Amino acid sequence: MPGKESILERSYESAAALVGRGIGPLSEHLGPFVAALIRQRYVPAVVYVKALHAMALDRWLATHHVALADLTEAHIVRFERRRRRCRGGVRVQTRRAERRDVIGLLQYLRRNGACRAAERISTPADDLAAAYEQHLRRQQGLATSSIERYGNVVRQFLAQRFGRDGVDLHALRPIDVIEFVRREAQRLQLPAAKCVTNAMRSFLRYAQFRGDVGRELVAAVPAVATWTTTPQLPKAISPEHAQCAIDSCDVGTAIGLRDRAVLLILARLGLRANEIITLQLEDCDWDRGHLRVTGKAGRVCVLPMPVDVGQAIAAYLERGRPPSDDRHLFLRSMAPIRGLQPGSDGIGSIVRYALERAGVDSPHRGSHQFRHALAVRMLQSKASLAEIGEVLRHRSPQSSSIYARVDLDALRRLALPWPGGVQ
């Protein structure tokens, strides 16, 4: 890594001055690139190092007469293999950091239309899986996370059966499906194995709809033994433990303000983790006291915003949320400053750290236990299963019926009278 500047000299100003000396094809983009890093709250030392790597790539492109519009991953590989002017060998960590930084620069350039988009090399199996995912999205209305899981299973199955060659679904035999499910069931936990069978049935029904397979192939998908005929009891956190987790947040810090608002939303409204991740600033209707939530399959509903939830969100926006162009309500606390990524475990991490701070020894660490706890509290307050389903936004009454097992009185009310018995 060139330069002998100390950490103190690696300021935002020195990074901006460094890229100002660029003379290669990247020169006009390096200043805005550094400015974008600063907006994302990277510390000065990190910005300076990224600027050094960007300048090295700029010089290499100029030396090899590579136009910016032609820049691809192949040029990045050649850049990494260049001979360096240094006495000793370059450390592995330095090479990895340089590669990460130049790839990040390439992605920045592509987002801004400065160079060509990445070439997508797909196989026939990829194309068929993509068409299946599009069917799930448009015709079935599945949630994005479910579509991704099902699509990954189908890609794996098609790749194992057909490789990179053409896909001929007419050539599929029941033994192909059975052996695939059997292999996956041996290496996966029960919930993941059940996801495999569900995905395979769904895909084969789609293939049957296209006329590529018969109904006998759909029936060939084996079931995963669960050794029970009833769903598991919902895993709910106790009200005392939930309050301890909320109280453990340090409201004197930005992270504490964010985490407290997230935990209160979980406890009072029972939102799913991904629903919190996708919340936007515009979803808070302060005049009416409402919160707009985008749930599964993109369904939008409006929920009343409890007073303590509104106060916690307002405190985070006023004193905790870092300046950012990102419109997500809750942002990461570390660079790059942006919204939590859909499908990530960001909300689950907030819950786990809160339970650890509060000293709560809970067997369950995920965020869904707050959603279950809200349903249990409503049930104990004599709310009906229909009301619980409405608050939790269940599409099917069967989703709410598992909570009847928590309260025997509610379960008795659901039971039909025995024919000929005492009324």
C-alpha positions as CSV (number, residue, x, y, z in Angstrom):
1,M,0.0,0.0,0.0
2,P,1.6,3.3,-1.1
3,G,2.2,6.3,1.2
4,K,3.6,6.9,4.6
5,E,0.9,9.1,6.0
6,S,-0.1,8.6,9.6
7,I,-3.6,7.8,10.7
8,L,-4.0,11.4,11.8
9,E,-3.2,12.7,8.3
10,R,-5.8,10.4,6.7
11,S,-8.6,12.9,6.8
12,Y,-11.6,13.4,4.5
13,E,-9.8,16.5,3.1
14,S,-6.6,14.5,2.3
15,A,-8.6,11.8,0.6
16,A,-10.4,14.4,-1.5
17,A,-7.1,16.0,-2.4
18,L,-5.6,12.6,-3.3
19,V,-8.3,11.7,-5.8
20,G,-8.1,15.3,-7.2
21,R,-4.7,14.3,-8.7
22,G,-6.3,11.5,-10.9
23,I,-5.5,11.7,-14.6
24,G,-7.0,8.4,-15.8
25,P,-10.4,7.5,-17.1
26,L,-11.8,7.5,-13.5
27,S,-10.6,11.0,-12.7
28,E,-14.0,12.8,-13.0
29,H,-15.7,10.1,-10.9
30,L,-13.3,9.8,-8.0
31,G,-14.3,13.0,-6.3
32,P,-18.0,12.1,-6.2
33,F,-17.0,8.5,-5.1
34,V,-15.1,9.9,-2.1
35,A,-18.0,12.2,-1.3
36,A,-20.4,9.2,-1.4
37,L,-18.2,7.3,1.0
38,I,-18.2,10.3,3.4
39,R,-22.0,10.5,3.3
40,Q,-22.2,6.8,4.2
41,R,-20.2,7.7,7.4
42,Y,-17.0,5.7,6.7
43,V,-14.3,6.9,9.0
44,P,-11.5,9.1,7.4
45,A,-8.8,6.4,7.5
46,V,-11.1,3.9,5.6
47,V,-12.0,6.6,3.0
48,Y,-8.4,7.4,2.5
49,V,-7.4,3.8,1.9
50,K,-10.3,3.3,-0.5
51,A,-9.1,6.4,-2.3
52,L,-5.6,5.0,-2.6
53,H,-7.0,1.8,-4.2
54,A,-9.2,3.8,-6.5
55,M,-6.2,5.9,-7.6
56,A,-4.1,2.8,-8.3
57,L,-6.9,1.4,-10.5
58,D,-7.1,4.7,-12.3
59,R,-3.4,4.7,-13.1
60,W,-3.5,1.1,-14.3
61,L,-6.4,1.8,-16.6
62,A,-4.6,4.8,-18.1
63,T,-1.4,2.8,-18.6
64,H,-3.3,0.0,-20.4
65,H,-5.5,2.3,-22.4
66,V,-8.8,0.9,-21.0
67,A,-11.8,3.1,-21.6
68,L,-14.1,3.5,-18.6
69,A,-17.1,2.3,-20.7
70,D,-15.4,-1.0,-21.3
71,L,-14.4,-1.7,-17.7
72,T,-15.5,-5.2,-16.5
73,E,-14.5,-7.8,-13.9
74,A,-11.9,-9.2,-16.3
75,H,-10.0,-5.9,-16.0
76,I,-10.2,-6.1,-12.2
77,V,-8.6,-9.5,-12.3
78,R,-5.8,-8.3,-14.5
79,F,-5.3,-5.3,-12.2
80,E,-5.0,-7.6,-9.2
81,R,-2.4,-9.7,-10.9
82,R,-0.2,-6.7,-11.8
83,R,3.4,-6.5,-10.7
84,R,3.7,-4.2,-7.8
85,R,6.7,-1.9,-7.1
86,C,7.5,-2.9,-3.6
87,R,10.5,-4.6,-2.0
88,G,8.6,-7.1,0.1
89,G,5.5,-9.2,-0.7
90,V,2.0,-7.8,-0.4
91,R,0.1,-9.2,2.5
92,V,-3.0,-11.3,1.8
93,Q,-5.2,-9.0,3.9
94,T,-4.0,-6.0,1.8
95,R,-4.8,-7.9,-1.5
96,R,-8.3,-8.8,-0.1
97,A,-9.0,-5.2,1.0
98,E,-7.9,-3.9,-2.4
99,R,-10.1,-6.3,-4.3
100,R,-13.1,-5.4,-2.0
101,D,-12.5,-1.7,-2.6
102,V,-12.1,-1.8,-6.4
103,I,-15.2,-4.1,-6.7
104,G,-17.1,-1.5,-4.6
105,L,-15.9,1.2,-6.9
106,L,-17.0,-0.8,-10.0
107,Q,-20.5,-1.2,-8.5
108,Y,-20.6,2.5,-7.8
109,L,-19.7,3.3,-11.4
110,R,-22.3,0.9,-12.7
111,R,-25.1,2.4,-10.4
112,N,-24.3,5.8,-11.9
113,G,-24.2,4.5,-15.5
114,A,-20.5,5.3,-16.0
115,C,-19.6,1.8,-17.3
116,R,-21.4,-1.2,-18.7
117,A,-23.6,-3.4,-16.5
118,A,-22.3,-6.8,-15.4
119,E,-22.8,-9.5,-18.0
120,R,-25.2,-12.2,-16.7
121,I,-24.2,-15.7,-17.7
122,S,-27.2,-17.9,-17.2
123,T,-27.9,-21.6,-17.9
124,P,-31.2,-23.0,-19.2
125,A,-31.8,-24.1,-15.6
126,D,-31.4,-20.5,-14.4
127,D,-33.8,-19.3,-17.0
128,L,-36.5,-21.8,-16.1
129,A,-36.1,-21.1,-12.4
130,A,-36.4,-17.4,-13.1
131,A,-39.6,-18.0,-15.1
132,Y,-41.0,-20.0,-12.2
133,E,-40.1,-17.2,-9.7
134,Q,-41.9,-14.8,-12.0
135,H,-45.0,-17.1,-11.9
136,L,-44.9,-17.2,-8.1
137,R,-44.7,-13.4,-7.9
138,R,-47.4,-12.6,-10.4
139,Q,-49.8,-15.5,-10.2
140,Q,-49.3,-16.8,-6.6
141,G,-48.5,-13.6,-4.8
142,L,-45.9,-15.2,-2.6
143,A,-43.7,-13.2,-0.3
144,T,-40.2,-12.3,-1.7
145,S,-38.4,-14.4,0.9
146,S,-40.5,-17.5,0.0
147,I,-39.9,-16.9,-3.7
148,E,-36.2,-16.8,-3.1
149,R,-36.2,-20.0,-1.0
150,Y,-38.3,-21.9,-3.6
151,G,-36.2,-20.6,-6.5
152,N,-33.0,-21.7,-4.8
153,V,-34.3,-25.2,-4.3
154,V,-35.5,-25.4,-7.9
155,R,-32.1,-24.2,-9.3
156,Q,-30.3,-26.7,-7.2
157,F,-32.5,-29.6,-8.4
158,L,-32.3,-28.6,-12.1
159,A,-28.5,-28.1,-11.9
160,Q,-28.0,-31.5,-10.3
161,R,-30.3,-33.2,-12.9
162,F,-29.4,-31.4,-16.1
163,G,-26.1,-29.6,-15.3
164,R,-25.4,-26.6,-17.7
165,D,-27.1,-28.3,-20.6
166,G,-30.7,-27.9,-21.9
167,V,-33.5,-28.7,-19.5
168,D,-35.9,-31.3,-20.7
169,L,-38.7,-31.7,-18.1
170,H,-40.3,-34.5,-20.1
171,A,-37.2,-36.6,-19.2
172,L,-37.9,-36.3,-15.5
173,R,-38.8,-39.5,-13.6
174,P,-40.2,-40.0,-10.1
175,I,-36.9,-41.4,-8.9
176,D,-35.1,-38.1,-9.8
177,V,-37.5,-36.2,-7.5
178,I,-37.4,-38.8,-4.7
179,E,-33.6,-39.0,-4.7
180,F,-33.2,-35.3,-4.6
181,V,-35.6,-34.9,-1.7
182,R,-33.9,-37.8,0.2
183,R,-30.4,-36.2,-0.2
184,E,-31.6,-32.9,1.0
185,A,-33.5,-34.3,4.0
186,Q,-30.4,-36.1,5.2
187,R,-28.4,-32.9,5.5
188,L,-31.0,-30.4,6.5
189,Q,-33.0,-29.6,9.6
190,L,-36.7,-30.4,9.6
191,P,-38.1,-26.9,8.7
192,A,-35.6,-26.6,5.8
193,A,-36.4,-30.1,4.6
194,K,-40.1,-29.3,4.5
195,C,-39.3,-26.2,2.5
196,V,-37.6,-28.5,-0.1
197,T,-40.7,-30.7,-0.5
198,N,-43.0,-27.7,-0.6
199,A,-40.8,-26.0,-3.3
200,M,-40.7,-29.2,-5.4
201,R,-44.5,-29.7,-5.3
202,S,-45.0,-26.1,-6.2
203,F,-42.5,-26.2,-9.1
204,L,-43.9,-29.5,-10.5
205,R,-47.4,-28.1,-10.4
206,Y,-46.1,-25.1,-12.4
207,A,-44.5,-27.6,-14.8
208,Q,-47.8,-29.5,-15.1
209,F,-49.5,-26.2,-15.8
210,R,-47.1,-25.7,-18.7
211,G,-47.8,-29.2,-20.0
212,D,-44.2,-30.4,-19.3
213,V,-45.0,-33.1,-16.7
214,G,-47.9,-35.2,-15.6
215,R,-49.7,-35.3,-12.3
216,E,-48.0,-38.5,-11.3
217,L,-44.7,-36.6,-11.0
218,V,-46.3,-34.1,-8.6
219,A,-47.6,-37.0,-6.5
220,A,-44.1,-38.5,-6.4
221,V,-42.7,-35.8,-4.1
222,P,-42.3,-37.6,-0.8
223,A,-43.5,-36.1,2.5
224,V,-41.1,-35.3,5.3
225,A,-42.0,-37.1,8.5
226,T,-42.8,-34.6,11.3
227,W,-43.8,-37.3,13.9
228,T,-46.7,-35.1,15.0
229,T,-50.2,-34.3,13.8
230,T,-50.4,-30.9,15.4
231,P,-48.3,-27.7,14.9
232,Q,-45.9,-26.7,17.6
233,L,-46.9,-24.3,20.3
234,P,-46.0,-20.7,19.5
235,K,-42.8,-19.5,21.1
236,A,-43.8,-16.4,23.0
237,I,-41.6,-14.1,25.1
238,S,-43.1,-13.3,28.5
239,P,-44.3,-9.7,29.1
240,E,-41.6,-9.3,31.9
241,H,-38.8,-10.4,29.6
242,A,-40.0,-8.2,26.8
243,Q,-40.1,-5.1,29.0
244,C,-36.6,-5.9,30.3
245,A,-35.3,-6.0,26.8
246,I,-37.0,-2.7,26.0
247,D,-35.6,-1.0,29.1
248,S,-32.1,-2.3,28.4
249,C,-31.7,0.1,25.5
250,D,-29.5,3.2,26.2
251,V,-31.6,6.1,25.0
252,G,-28.5,8.3,25.3
253,T,-27.1,6.7,22.2
254,A,-28.2,6.6,18.6
255,I,-28.2,2.8,18.6
256,G,-30.2,2.6,21.8
257,L,-32.9,4.9,20.4
258,R,-33.2,2.8,17.2
259,D,-33.3,-0.5,19.1
260,R,-35.9,0.7,21.6
261,A,-38.2,1.9,18.7
262,V,-37.7,-1.5,17.0
263,L,-38.5,-3.5,20.1
264,L,-41.6,-1.4,20.9
265,I,-42.9,-2.0,17.4
266,L,-42.3,-5.7,17.8
267,A,-44.0,-5.8,21.2
268,R,-47.0,-3.4,20.5
269,L,-47.8,-4.2,16.9
270,G,-46.4,-7.7,16.3
271,L,-44.8,-6.8,13.0
272,R,-42.6,-9.3,11.2
273,A,-38.9,-8.6,11.0
274,N,-39.0,-8.0,7.2
275,E,-42.0,-5.6,7.7
276,I,-39.9,-3.5,10.0
277,I,-36.9,-3.5,7.6
278,T,-39.1,-2.3,4.7
279,L,-40.7,0.6,6.6
280,Q,-40.1,4.0,4.9
281,L,-40.1,7.5,6.4
282,E,-43.3,8.2,4.5
283,D,-45.0,5.3,6.2
284,C,-45.4,7.3,9.4
285,D,-48.6,9.3,9.3
286,W,-48.0,11.7,12.2
287,D,-51.3,13.6,11.7
288,R,-53.5,10.6,11.9
289,G,-51.3,8.5,14.2
290,H,-51.0,5.7,11.7
291,L,-48.2,3.4,10.5
292,R,-48.4,2.0,7.0
293,V,-47.1,-1.6,6.8
294,T,-46.2,-3.6,3.7
295,G,-46.7,-7.3,4.5
296,K,-46.4,-10.5,2.7
297,A,-47.0,-10.5,-1.1
298,G,-46.8,-6.7,-1.0
299,R,-50.1,-6.3,0.8
300,V,-50.4,-2.8,2.4
301,C,-52.3,-2.1,5.6
302,V,-52.6,0.8,8.0
303,L,-52.1,0.2,11.7
304,P,-52.8,2.6,14.6
305,M,-49.5,3.8,16.1
306,P,-49.5,3.5,19.9
307,V,-48.3,6.5,21.8
308,D,-45.1,4.9,23.1
309,V,-44.3,3.6,19.7
310,G,-44.7,7.0,18.1
311,Q,-42.7,8.7,20.8
312,A,-39.8,6.1,20.4
313,I,-39.8,6.6,16.6
314,A,-39.8,10.4,16.9
315,A,-37.0,10.3,19.4
316,Y,-34.9,8.1,17.0
317,L,-35.6,10.5,14.1
318,E,-34.8,13.6,16.1
319,R,-31.7,12.4,18.0
320,G,-30.5,9.0,16.6
321,R,-31.1,8.6,12.9
322,P,-27.9,9.6,11.0
323,P,-28.2,11.9,8.0
324,S,-28.8,9.8,4.9
325,D,-30.5,9.9,1.5
326,D,-31.9,6.5,2.2
327,R,-35.6,6.6,2.9
328,H,-35.8,3.5,5.1
329,L,-37.0,4.4,8.6
330,F,-34.3,2.4,10.4
331,L,-30.7,2.5,9.2
332,R,-27.6,0.6,10.0
333,S,-25.4,2.0,12.8
334,M,-22.1,1.4,10.9
335,A,-20.9,2.3,7.5
336,P,-22.2,2.1,4.9
337,I,-25.2,3.9,6.4
338,R,-28.2,2.5,4.7
339,G,-31.4,0.6,5.4
340,L,-31.2,-2.9,6.7
341,Q,-31.1,-5.4,3.9
342,P,-34.3,-7.5,3.2
343,G,-33.8,-11.1,4.3
344,S,-31.0,-10.2,6.7
345,D,-31.0,-10.9,10.4
346,G,-30.7,-7.3,11.4
347,I,-33.9,-7.2,13.5
348,G,-33.0,-10.6,15.1
349,S,-29.6,-9.3,16.1
350,I,-31.3,-6.3,17.8
351,V,-33.5,-8.7,19.8
352,R,-30.6,-11.0,20.8
353,Y,-28.3,-8.2,22.0
354,A,-31.2,-6.7,24.0
355,L,-31.9,-10.0,25.7
356,E,-28.2,-10.3,26.5
357,R,-28.0,-6.8,27.9
358,A,-31.1,-7.4,30.0
359,G,-29.7,-10.7,31.3
360,V,-32.7,-12.7,30.0
361,D,-31.9,-16.4,29.7
362,S,-34.5,-17.1,27.0
363,P,-34.5,-20.3,25.0
364,H,-35.8,-18.3,22.0
365,R,-33.7,-15.4,20.6
366,G,-35.6,-14.4,17.4
367,S,-37.9,-11.5,16.8
368,H,-41.0,-13.6,16.0
369,Q,-41.5,-14.4,19.7
370,F,-42.8,-10.8,20.2
371,R,-45.4,-11.4,17.6
372,H,-46.5,-14.6,19.3
373,A,-46.5,-12.8,22.7
374,L,-48.9,-10.2,21.3
375,A,-51.3,-12.9,20.2
376,V,-51.1,-14.7,23.5
377,R,-51.9,-11.5,25.4
378,M,-54.9,-10.8,23.2
379,L,-56.1,-14.3,23.7
380,Q,-55.8,-14.0,27.5
381,S,-57.7,-10.7,27.2
382,K,-60.7,-12.6,25.7
383,A,-60.0,-11.5,22.1
384,S,-61.4,-13.8,19.5
385,L,-59.2,-15.7,17.0
386,A,-60.7,-13.7,14.2
387,E,-59.5,-10.5,16.0
388,I,-56.1,-11.9,16.5
389,G,-55.9,-12.8,12.8
390,E,-56.9,-9.3,11.9
391,V,-54.2,-7.7,14.1
392,L,-51.5,-10.1,12.9
393,R,-52.8,-9.8,9.3
394,H,-53.1,-13.5,8.8
395,R,-54.5,-14.5,5.4
396,S,-55.9,-17.8,6.6
397,P,-57.9,-18.5,9.8
398,Q,-55.8,-21.6,10.2
399,S,-52.7,-19.4,10.9
400,S,-54.5,-18.0,14.0
401,S,-55.9,-21.4,15.2
402,I,-52.5,-22.4,16.7
403,Y,-53.1,-19.9,19.5
404,A,-56.2,-21.7,20.6
405,R,-53.9,-24.4,22.1
406,V,-52.5,-21.8,24.5
407,D,-55.9,-21.3,26.1
408,L,-58.1,-24.4,26.8
409,D,-61.2,-22.2,27.2
410,A,-60.7,-20.8,23.7
411,L,-60.2,-24.3,22.4
412,R,-63.4,-25.6,24.0
413,R,-65.4,-22.7,22.3
414,L,-64.1,-23.9,19.0
415,A,-65.2,-27.5,19.5
416,L,-68.3,-28.7,17.9
417,P,-70.9,-30.5,20.1
418,W,-70.8,-34.3,20.0
419,P,-73.7,-35.6,18.0
420,G,-76.3,-37.0,20.4
421,G,-74.5,-35.6,23.4
422,V,-75.4,-33.1,26.0
423,Q,-75.9,-29.6,24.6
